[in-house]
Amino acid sequence: MYFKKIVTGFYVLLLSVLLGAGFVSAAGPAKPINVGALYDMTGATSDVGRDYALGIAEAIHYVNETGGINGKQIKLHQFDYGYRVPEALTKYKLFQRLGCVAVLGWGTGDTEALSPTVTKDKMPYVSASYSGHLTDPKKTPYNLFFATDYSTNARAALTAWFNKKWPKHADYGKRKPRFASSYMFASPYCSAPIKAIKDQAAILGFDVGPDQDVSLFAIDTKSQVLALKDFKPDVVWHGNTTMSVSATLRDAYSIGLGADHIVNNWGYDENLPKMAAKAAEGVMGAAVCAFFGEKVPGMDKVVAYAKKYNPGIPANKRLIRTVQAWGDVLILREALIRADKAGKLDGESILKLGFETMNNFDIGLGAAPVTFTATDHRVAGIVPIYENKGGKFQIVEKVDLKSKWPEKWAKEWIGW
């Protein structure tokens, strides 16, 4: 009920800000720069998508009000596609007709489906999908994002648990730790890092149990938790978004699964301890930036623009998703500025003269400095892993995969 109240009020206010944000200032004579945006406000990932959509609109307002792209304003064309891949393909064609020079995308299924098309069209596609499959520029050169990818995050989360939690277990040194995964099999987003995290489990010496298929819409996961209990895992990976992850944690707590839990970044936000309550205590997860309102560089702007354009949503109802949205907007802004200064605001120039010239570019927001090269679109190899303690997220470990496994990082793991 609490979640439904948040969502209902959130959605009404979201519509107002988005309707007011198909915007371009009339202050300057320069022709606006068209950018497309896709959101999920009504589909399977809308529990995290709505706050992200707010963040995109607010961040674009910030860009336009602080100089735009060398004086040019961004005109944002935005649509809720309900997490439906065919709808995303249709909207992409519309973005082309509107003359968009880049797209701010959303889900893994549609982003991966569109990848061959955006490559052919040379359309920079800055997505909220951090799928590791999109990080190899030999295959997907026009897919980019500011964050560490799902596979890197999953490897880091399991490694942090292995380093920090397993040595304190009563069976440490007596047997191998046991690991299992819970996620929606049919979802490209949920399944994207599974190969990588199982590979990491093999590297670290886990016994791996059977996966459990949990829908993104799940509110009752008792059968899956009972199946997990048969295997007796020490740690469970959760690959869904916050709503269904919370349901699984509650059922695991009530049934007495007795396992620790690690969660991907889209299942790990400020709503998790609210929705899962005691069941979220001690749960670890990956975060690709700071949580909303944390005292880090740049957060003052995020909070100020949230208050300015959505004053009806209290700060304690905003999520890390807003901050993630700003991350993607800020790297797109920088790429556009660099390409525009070179006098070439076409897709190839935005990629080559914009994104791929970023070397340890610091966007603030508690995110890793961003580096893109012509051979590697993984932005960083260090991932902060958090633990929920009393409803607050605390850093457990910053896992440096690139330094720990340099050969694998350089030669094996890209594009997973």
VENSUL-V37907 format. One record per run of one state. SS is the DSSP state (@ for helix, = for strand, . for the rest). FROM is the first residue (numbers start at 1). LEN is the number of residues. If there is no record, write none. Layout:
BEGIN
ss = {SS & SS}
from = {FROM & FROM}
len = {LEN & LEN}
END
This chain:
BEGIN
ss = {. & @ & . & = & . & @ & . & = & . & = & . & = & . & @ & . & = & . & @ & . & = & . & @ & . & @ & . & = & . & @ & . & @ & . & = & . & @ & . & @ & . & = & . & = & . & @ & . & = & . & @ & . & = & . & @ & . & @ & . & = & . & @ & . & @ & . & @ & . & @ & . & = & . & = & . & = & . & = & @ & . & @ & .}
from = {1 & 2 & 20 & 33 & 40 & 46 & 66 & 69 & 70 & 72 & 73 & 74 & 81 & 85 & 98 & 102 & 105 & 108 & 122 & 124 & 127 & 132 & 135 & 137 & 141 & 143 & 145 & 150 & 165 & 166 & 169 & 178 & 184 & 188 & 192 & 194 & 205 & 207 & 209 & 212 & 214 & 222 & 232 & 235 & 239 & 242 & 256 & 260 & 264 & 265 & 268 & 270 & 281 & 284 & 287 & 299 & 310 & 315 & 318 & 320 & 342 & 347 & 358 & 361 & 362 & 370 & 371 & 382 & 390 & 392 & 401 & 405 & 406 & 412}
len = {1 & 18 & 13 & 7 & 6 & 20 & 3 & 1 & 2 & 1 & 1 & 7 & 4 & 13 & 4 & 3 & 3 & 14 & 2 & 3 & 5 & 3 & 2 & 4 & 2 & 2 & 5 & 15 & 1 & 3 & 9 & 6 & 4 & 4 & 2 & 11 & 2 & 2 & 3 & 2 & 8 & 10 & 3 & 4 & 3 & 14 & 4 & 4 & 1 & 3 & 2 & 11 & 3 & 3 & 12 & 11 & 5 & 3 & 2 & 22 & 5 & 11 & 3 & 1 & 8 & 1 & 11 & 8 & 2 & 9 & 4 & 1 & 6 & 5}
END
